[in-house]
Amino acid sequence: MEIEQIKQLAIDVNNVAAAAFKSGQEHNHKNEKGRQKMTIHEVVRKLIGPIEPAGDSSCDGKRFENLKAMTKLVGLLIGDIGWVGRSSISHEYSVKRAGEFANKYLTDLKSE
């Protein structure tokens, strides 16, 4: 996957995440037709493909490329969260709250 494809994937995932958050559908639920809705995690895994090596050289090359794509996407998403974290010094309550939340998330992630 090229970096531009990864960036577009990140935008698509952000859009899916925003829509899921707005509708309260962060978890699997059935839609009106009784089909399971996919979580954001499932959507990303489906878009990128399997990343776990199978111990078979005929498919592990592709899985390694998928792993590199996944790590690029995670890096972009962490960068987005870091960008929001810069807002923690704002005087506006909602902006500051988002910045502090982002910074706390990154701090907790770092300590794991």
VENUR-V566526 format. One record per run of one state. SS is the DSSP state (a for helix, b for strand, c for the rest). FROM is the first residue (numbers start at 0). TO is the last residue. Records with the same first field share a line. If there is no record, write none. Layout:
BEGIN
SS->FROM-TO ; FROM-TO
END
This chain:
BEGIN
c->0-1 ; 23-28 ; 30-34 ; 36-38 ; 48-55 ; 89-91 ; 111-111
a->2-22 ; 39-47 ; 56-88 ; 92-110
b->29-29 ; 35-35
END
